[in-house]
Amino acid sequence: MSKITDREINTKPDGKDKWLNETTIWGHGGLSVRITPKADRLFYFRYTDSNSKRIRLPIGPYSKSSKPGYLTLKEARLRASELASLHEAGIKDVKEHLIAQEQTRKAMEEAELARIAREKAALEVEAARIASRKTVADLFDHWASVDLIRHKDGGNEIKRSFNKDVLPRIGQLYVEDVTKSDITEVTDALLSRGVVRLAKLTFSQMRQMFRFAVDRDLIAVDPTANIRKVNIGGKDTERDRILTADEIQLLHIQLPSANLRTSTEVAVWIALSTCCRIGELLNAQWKHIDLIKKEWLIPAENSKNGKAHTIYLSDFTANQFETLHSIHGDSPWCYPNRSKTGPVSTKTITKQLTDRQRAPESGVMSNRSAAAQTLLLPGGKWTPHDLRRTGASMMVATGVLPEVAERCLNHTEENKVKRIYQRYSYSTEMRAAWAVLGERLFAIIAPPPSACTEVSE
């Protein structure tokens, strides 16, 4: 069979289809050209399928010169030769094979497009994540606006602490980039200043902030999680300082020479005789104190456990409040700040008392009281909280039931069943307990000729 020529293909059409044929690979198909009455010239691959059926498979229209969508005779012959090679290789159903190939190609193309789309989406998500990344300073602002705002001081003390000791060191870091070493850099700086308790407290607050971030999926891992608190300045030691009767008598003698305000001296005796927390006293307002009924209501917002607490004033305590009223009775607050716009800082009394218990070797320090050792006691340093502990211990030592003393301290009952079902107020017993404590303090401060005995725990 002779080869088809361009001249044959370009002959004029007649009233019916005209076919031109040539063999590509003998026995395995060949090239055909169809010339239609409308002068269309189309290439086909001619072969016999697995059912011995003659098939003409379209492979494209003719063009004498190359142009998109058309085949020259040479290109058509090459394509027919490729298909004949498939047939020769045993693929008898060439058309079905090509259809399957095309389906596979489309499937692969769709899979590739889907992969590209996923990668693009992932890149967009990552770009959005990077754009929205929070620094530690951003996280702190978020935490402060959600959690710290609920603190009694609106989180001001923690803000002051973080602005001084935390944010200058790690505030500019992105939250997810913070490491264990970044956390310890903050606490180590505090430990180097000798403020162990502050280092531990700051670590606890940082842990709260980063757990807040974990809860909101801002980070996957809390960078403080693998740091044990005991490694920040060593193991905590539980304070058990209790002032003895002799020390209380000595304190009564020393206070006037400590160069303290009368209101500060009064605070010492009120804290000892009521077992209150010093912050509860410094936030107290006169509207909550009834010197006629001898009652002091500590509202829920001033109480550590969020529960209102009534203290029944002994004669000893009532005398102290009367002295305080003569000093600050013109203010709504028992301990007003200098501008009288609110209460003083809750650290005011503690700082004054600590400043007067400095070791002799510390010498005279600028902007510190010259009466540095005036409140040192034989049993060592003491704090306002130790006065609270001392008062409760004195109650029990004089026969007050421990459960009543716990109520006077406004401790939350740990046993859930008791907390729910035992609703007895113990107000009568509590009033008696404070009265006994007041009488004991009167006896210690103005003792009979016989020597004072120590307060048993």
C-alpha positions in Angstrom: 0.0 0.0 0.0 1.5 3.3 -1.1 2.0 6.3 1.1 -0.6 9.1 1.2 0.5 12.4 -0.1 -0.5 16.0 0.6 -1.6 16.3 -3.1 -4.0 13.3 -2.6 -5.4 14.8 0.6 -6.0 18.2 -1.1 -8.0 16.7 -4.1 -11.5 18.2 -4.5 -14.2 16.4 -2.6 -17.1 14.8 -4.4 -20.6 13.9 -3.2 -19.6 11.2 -0.7 -16.8 10.5 1.8 -13.5 9.6 0.2 -10.9 7.5 2.2 -7.2 7.3 1.7 -5.3 4.6 3.5 -1.8 3.5 4.3 -0.3 0.8 6.5 1.8 2.0 9.4 2.9 -1.3 10.9 1.7 -4.3 8.9 -1.1 -6.2 10.7 -1.3 -3.6 13.5 -3.1 -0.7 12.0 -2.5 2.2 9.7 -3.2 5.8 8.9 -6.4 6.8 7.1 -7.6 10.2 5.8 -11.3 11.0 5.3 -12.2 13.7 2.8 -15.9 14.7 3.4 -18.2 16.3 0.8 -17.8 19.6 2.8 -14.1 19.5 2.2 -13.2 18.5 5.8 -10.0 16.4 5.9 -9.6 14.2 9.0 -7.0 11.8 10.1 -7.9 8.4 11.7 -6.0 5.4 13.0 -7.3 2.2 11.6 -7.0 -1.1 13.5 -8.7 -4.3 14.6 -9.8 -4.6 18.2 -9.9 -7.7 20.5 -13.3 -8.6 19.1 -11.9 -8.6 15.5 -13.9 -5.5 14.9 -12.6 -2.8 12.5 -12.2 0.5 14.3 -11.3 3.9 13.0 -10.1 6.1 15.8 -10.1 9.9 15.1 -6.7 11.5 15.7 -7.2 15.1 14.4 -7.9 17.3 11.4 -5.5 17.9 8.6 -3.4 21.0 7.8 -0.7 21.3 5.3 1.4 23.4 7.7 1.6 23.2 11.5 -1.0 25.2 13.4 -2.7 24.7 16.8 -5.4 22.0 16.8 -4.3 20.5 13.5 -1.9 17.8 12.3 0.3 17.8 9.2 0.6 14.6 7.3 4.0 13.9 8.9 2.6 14.5 12.4 -0.4 12.3 11.7 1.8 9.5 10.4 3.9 9.7 13.6 0.8 9.6 15.8 -0.6 6.6 13.9 2.8 4.8 14.2 2.7 5.4 18.0 -0.8 3.9 18.2 0.2 0.9 16.0 3.1 0.3 18.4 0.6 0.0 21.2 -1.4 -2.5 19.2 1.7 -4.4 18.4 2.6 -4.5 22.1 -0.7 -6.4 22.8 -3.0 -3.5 23.5 -5.7 -4.5 21.1 -8.4 -2.1 22.3 -6.5 1.1 21.6 -9.5 3.4 22.0 -10.4 2.1 25.4 -6.7 2.3 26.4 -6.5 5.9 25.4 -9.8 6.7 27.2 -8.4 5.0 30.3 -5.1 7.0 29.9 -7.0 10.2 29.6 -9.0 9.5 32.7 -5.8 8.7 34.6 -4.2 11.8 33.3 -7.2 13.9 34.4 -7.3 12.2 37.8 -3.6 12.9 38.3 -4.1 16.5 37.1 -7.0 17.0 39.5 -5.0 15.4 42.3 -2.1 17.8 41.6 -4.5 20.8 41.4 -6.0 19.7 44.8 -2.5 19.3 46.2 -1.5 22.8 45.0 -4.8 24.2 46.5 -4.1 22.5 49.8 -0.6 23.9 49.9 -1.9 27.3 49.0 -4.5 27.1 51.7 -1.8 26.0 54.2 0.4 28.8 53.2 -2.5 31.3 53.6 -3.2 29.8 57.1 0.4 30.1 58.1 0.6 33.6 56.7 -2.5 34.5 58.7 -1.0 32.8 61.8 2.2 34.7 61.5 0.3 38.0 60.9 -1.8 37.4 64.0 1.1 36.1 66.3 1.0 37.5 69.8 4.0 38.7 71.7 4.3 38.0 75.4 3.3 41.7 75.9 0.2 41.2 73.8 -0.6 38.0 75.7 -0.2 39.8 79.0 -2.6 42.6 77.9 -5.2 39.9 76.8 -4.8 38.0 80.1 -5.0 41.2 82.1 -8.3 42.3 80.4 -9.9 38.9 80.9 -8.6 37.5 84.2 -6.6 40.1 86.2 -9.4 42.7 85.8 -11.4 40.5 88.3 -8.8 40.9 91.0 -9.7 43.3 93.8 -7.1 45.8 92.6 -8.0 45.3 88.9 -4.6 43.4 88.5 -2.6 46.6 89.2 -0.1 45.0 91.4 0.6 42.1 88.9 0.8 44.7 86.1 3.4 46.7 88.1 5.4 43.6 88.7 5.3 42.4 85.1 6.2 45.8 83.7 9.2 45.9 86.0 10.5 42.3 86.0 9.0 40.2 83.2 8.0 42.3 80.1 11.4 44.1 79.7 13.0 40.6 79.4 10.6 38.6 77.3 7.8 41.0 76.4 9.0 41.3 72.8 9.2 37.5 72.2 6.4 35.8 70.3 4.4 33.6 72.7 5.1 30.3 70.8 8.8 31.1 70.7 9.2 31.4 74.5 11.4 28.6 76.0 12.1 27.2 79.4 15.3 29.2 79.5 13.4 32.4 78.8 11.3 31.8 81.9 14.2 31.0 84.1 16.0 34.1 82.9 13.3 36.1 84.5 13.3 34.2 87.8 17.1 34.0 87.9 17.3 37.8 87.7 14.9 38.0 90.7 16.8 35.4 92.7 20.1 37.3 92.0 18.4 40.3 93.8 17.7 38.1 96.8 13.9 38.3 96.4 13.2 34.6 96.5 9.5 34.9 97.4 8.9 37.4 94.6 10.7 35.0 92.2 8.4 32.2 93.2 5.3 34.5 93.0 6.3 35.8 89.6 6.9 32.3 88.3 3.4 31.3 89.4 1.9 34.3 87.7 3.8 33.6 84.5 2.5 30.0 84.6 -1.1 31.2 85.0 -0.6 33.5 82.0 0.8 30.8 79.7 -1.9 28.3 80.8 -4.4 31.0 79.8 -2.7 31.0 76.3 -2.9 27.2 76.1 -6.6 27.2 77.0 -7.2 29.6 74.0 -5.0 27.6 71.5 -2.6 30.5 71.3 0.2 28.0 72.0 0.2 24.2 72.1 2.7 23.8 75.0 3.1 25.8 78.2 6.8 26.8 78.4 6.6 26.7 82.2 5.2 23.1 82.3 8.5 21.4 82.8 9.8 23.7 85.4 9.2 22.6 89.0 8.4 25.5 91.4 10.8 24.0 93.9 13.6 24.7 91.5 12.8 28.4 91.7 14.7 29.4 94.9 14.3 26.1 96.7 11.5 24.5 98.6 8.9 26.6 100.3 8.9 26.6 104.1 5.6 26.9 105.8 5.6 29.7 108.3 4.6 28.8 111.9 5.7 31.9 113.7 3.7 32.6 116.8 4.4 35.4 119.2 4.7 34.4 122.8 3.0 36.3 125.6 6.4 37.8 126.6 7.0 38.9 123.0 3.5 40.5 122.9 4.3 42.4 126.1 7.7 43.4 124.7 6.0 44.6 121.5 3.7 46.8 123.5 6.8 48.4 125.1 8.7 48.8 121.8 6.0 50.1 119.5 5.9 53.7 120.8 9.7 54.0 120.1 9.5 52.6 116.6 8.6 56.0 115.1 5.4 54.7 113.6 2.1 56.5 113.1 -0.5 55.8 115.8 -2.7 54.3 113.1 0.0 51.7 112.3 0.3 50.8 116.0 -3.5 50.4 116.1 -3.3 48.1 113.0 -1.0 45.8 114.9 -3.4 45.4 117.8 -6.5 45.1 115.6 -4.8 42.4 113.5 -3.8 40.5 116.6 -7.1 40.8 118.4 -9.4 40.0 115.5 -7.2 37.5 113.5 -8.0 39.5 110.4 -5.9 39.7 107.3 -4.0 43.0 107.1 -5.5 43.7 103.6 -9.0 43.3 105.0 -8.2 46.0 107.7 -6.5 48.4 105.3 -9.5 48.2 102.9 -12.1 48.6 105.7 -14.6 51.5 105.6 -16.3 53.1 108.5 -19.8 52.3 107.1 -19.0 48.6 107.8 -18.0 49.2 111.4 -20.6 49.6 114.2 -18.9 50.7 117.4 -22.2 50.6 119.3 -23.0 47.0 118.4 -19.3 46.2 118.3 -19.4 44.6 114.9 -17.2 44.9 111.8 -18.5 43.5 108.5 -15.8 42.5 106.0 -17.7 42.6 102.7 -17.2 39.8 100.2 -15.2 42.0 97.9 -12.6 42.5 100.6 -12.5 38.9 101.8 -9.9 36.5 100.4 -12.4 33.7 99.9 -15.1 36.0 98.5 -17.4 35.5 101.4 -18.6 38.2 103.7 -17.4 37.9 107.3 -18.6 39.5 110.5 -16.1 40.1 113.3 -17.5 40.8 116.8 -15.3 43.3 118.5 -14.0 42.7 121.9 -13.6 45.6 124.3 -9.9 45.5 123.5 -10.5 45.8 119.7 -13.3 48.4 120.1 -10.9 50.6 122.0 -8.4 50.4 119.1 -11.1 51.2 116.5 -12.2 54.2 118.6 -8.6 55.5 118.6 -8.4 55.0 114.8 -11.7 56.8 114.4 -10.3 59.8 116.2 -7.6 59.9 113.6 -9.4 59.0 110.3 -13.0 59.4 111.2 -13.4 62.2 108.7 -12.7 59.8 105.8 -14.9 56.9 104.5 -11.9 54.6 104.8 -10.3 53.5 108.1 -6.9 53.8 106.4 -7.2 56.4 103.7 -4.4 57.2 101.2 -2.7 60.6 101.2 -5.2 62.1 98.8 -8.1 60.5 100.6 -9.5 59.1 97.4 -9.3 55.5 98.5 -7.5 53.1 100.9 -3.8 52.9 101.3 -1.8 50.1 99.6 -2.2 46.7 101.3 1.6 46.5 101.6 1.9 49.7 103.6 1.8 48.3 107.1 3.9 45.2 106.2 6.6 47.4 104.7 6.7 49.6 107.8 6.9 46.7 110.2 9.6 44.9 108.1 11.6 48.1 107.9 11.9 48.1 111.7 13.1 44.5 111.9 16.3 44.9 109.9 19.4 43.1 111.2 22.0 45.4 112.9 24.6 44.6 110.3 22.4 46.1 107.5 23.4 49.6 108.8 21.6 52.8 108.0 20.0 52.8 104.6 18.8 55.8 102.6 15.0 56.4 102.6 14.6 53.9 105.3 13.6 54.3 109.0 16.5 55.0 111.4 14.6 52.8 113.9 15.7 49.7 112.1 15.8 47.3 115.0 13.1 48.6 117.3 10.6 45.9 116.5 13.0 42.9 116.6 11.7 40.2 118.9 13.5 37.3 120.5 11.7 34.7 118.4 12.8 36.3 115.1 11.1 38.4 112.5 7.3 38.5 112.4 4.7 39.7 109.9 1.1 40.9 110.1 0.0 37.4 109.1 1.9 36.0 112.1 -0.3 38.2 114.3 -3.3 36.5 112.7 -1.8 33.1 113.5 -0.9 34.1 117.0 -4.4 35.4 117.8 -6.0 32.1 116.6 -3.5 30.1 118.6 -4.3 32.1 121.7 -8.0 31.5 121.2 -7.5 27.7 121.2 -5.0 27.9 124.1 -7.7 29.6 126.2 -10.2 26.8 125.5 -11.9 28.0 122.3 -12.9 25.0 120.1 -10.6 24.8 117.0 -13.7 24.7 114.7 -14.8 28.1 116.2 -11.3 29.5 115.8 -11.5 28.4 112.1 -14.8 30.3 111.7 -13.2 33.4 113.3 -10.4 33.1 110.7 -13.1 32.9 107.9 -11.5 29.8 106.5 -13.5 27.9 104.0 -14.6 24.4 105.2 -12.6 21.9 103.3 -15.1 19.1 103.8 -17.7 19.5 101.1 -20.5 17.7 103.0 -20.0 19.9 106.0 -19.8 23.0 103.8 -23.2 22.1 102.3 -25.2 20.7 105.2 -23.8 22.4 108.3 -25.1 25.9 108.2 -24.9 26.8 111.9 -23.4 30.3 112.1 -21.5 29.9 115.4 -22.0 33.6 115.9 -22.5 33.3 119.7 -19.4 31.1 120.0 -17.3 33.4 117.8 -18.3 36.5 119.8 -17.2 34.7 123.0 -13.9 33.6 121.3 -13.0 37.2 120.4 -14.0 38.4 123.8 -11.7 35.8 125.5 -8.9 36.8 123.1 -9.3 40.5 124.0 -9.3 39.7 127.7 -6.1 37.7 127.3 -4.4 40.6 125.5 -5.5 43.1 128.2 -3.9 40.7 130.8 -0.7 40.4 128.8 -0.3 44.1 128.1 -1.1 45.1 131.7 -0.2 41.9 133.6 -0.6 41.2 137.3 2.5 41.0 139.4 3.1 37.4 138.5 5.2 36.7 135.3 3.5 36.2 132.0 3.4 32.7 130.6 4.1 31.9 127.0 1.2 31.5 124.6 0.9 27.8 123.8 0.3 26.7 120.2 
